[in-house]
Amino acid sequence: MGSSNDANLARLRDNQRKSRARRKEYVNSIERQLRDYHRRGVESTAEIQRAARRVAEENKKMRALLNRIGFDDGSISCFLQTGSLDPAGITTPNPTCDRDNNNELLE
């Protein structure tokens, strides 16, 4: 009966060792995934920032072009906020979209 008990203890220790090894590998795997997700998040954030800078620069150029062909900044802002160059179509008070600022666009 002693050798059976020794065999059971040896099997139990072996199972525990294997379980610890599996758990350690699982934790390592999760840590690798976390590092990868973090890296991807940083890359995505940098990519989004680059895209935002490009869009801001394009908007600046478009605004300059519109200024050059006769649209003032107030008119551009009004259009961006309302989708209309006609201040009469504005349903909420908006100081940048008053009728006086936009008369030249309506004539």
C-alpha positions in Angstrom: 0.0 0.0 0.0 3.0 2.4 0.6 4.1 2.2 -3.1 0.6 3.0 -4.3 0.5 6.0 -2.0 4.0 7.1 -3.2 2.8 6.7 -6.8 -0.3 8.8 -6.1 1.9 11.5 -4.5 4.2 11.5 -7.4 1.3 11.7 -9.9 -0.2 14.6 -7.8 3.1 16.5 -7.8 3.5 15.9 -11.5 -0.1 17.2 -12.2 0.6 20.2 -10.0 3.8 21.0 -11.8 2.1 20.6 -15.2 -0.8 22.8 -13.9 1.6 25.5 -12.8 3.4 25.4 -16.2 0.1 25.7 -18.0 -1.0 28.6 -15.8 2.4 30.3 -16.3 2.2 29.9 -20.1 -1.4 31.2 -20.0 -0.4 34.3 -18.1 2.5 34.9 -20.4 0.2 34.6 -23.4 -2.2 37.1 -21.9 0.7 39.5 -21.1 1.9 39.2 -24.8 -1.6 40.0 -26.0 -1.9 43.0 -23.7 1.4 44.4 -24.9 0.3 43.8 -28.5 -3.0 45.5 -27.9 -1.2 48.4 -26.2 1.2 48.8 -29.1 -1.6 48.7 -31.6 -3.5 51.3 -29.6 -0.5 53.6 -29.6 0.0 53.1 -33.4 -3.7 53.8 -34.0 -3.6 56.9 -31.9 -0.5 58.2 -33.8 -2.2 57.4 -37.1 -5.4 59.2 -36.0 -3.4 62.2 -34.9 -1.6 62.3 -38.3 -4.9 62.1 -40.1 -6.4 64.9 -37.9 -3.4 67.1 -38.7 -3.9 66.4 -42.5 -7.6 67.3 -42.2 -6.8 70.5 -40.3 -4.3 71.5 -42.9 -6.7 70.7 -45.7 -9.4 72.7 -43.9 -7.0 75.7 -43.5 -6.2 75.6 -47.3 -9.9 75.2 -48.2 -10.8 78.2 -46.0 -8.0 80.2 -47.6 -9.3 79.3 -51.0 -12.9 80.3 -50.1 -11.6 83.6 -48.7 -9.8 84.2 -51.9 -12.9 83.8 -54.0 -14.9 86.1 -51.8 -16.3 84.2 -48.8 -15.5 85.7 -45.5 -14.8 83.6 -42.4 -18.2 84.4 -40.9 -19.9 83.0 -43.9 -17.8 79.9 -43.9 -18.5 79.3 -40.2 -22.2 79.9 -40.8 -22.2 77.4 -43.6 -20.3 74.8 -41.6 -22.7 75.2 -38.6 -26.0 75.3 -40.6 -25.3 73.7 -44.0 -26.8 76.8 -45.5 -25.5 80.2 -46.7 -29.0 81.6 -46.1 -29.2 83.0 -42.6 -33.0 83.0 -42.9 -32.9 79.2 -42.7 -31.3 79.3 -39.2 -33.6 78.1 -36.5 -31.4 78.9 -33.5 -29.7 82.2 -32.7 -26.1 82.1 -33.9 -23.9 85.2 -33.6 -21.7 84.1 -36.6 -24.7 83.6 -38.9 -26.5 87.0 -38.7 -28.1 88.4 -41.8 -25.6 91.4 -42.0 -22.6 89.1 -42.3 -24.1 87.1 -45.1 -25.9 89.7 -47.3 -23.1 89.6 -49.9 -23.7 85.9 -50.4 -27.4 86.2 -51.0 -27.3 89.0 -53.6 
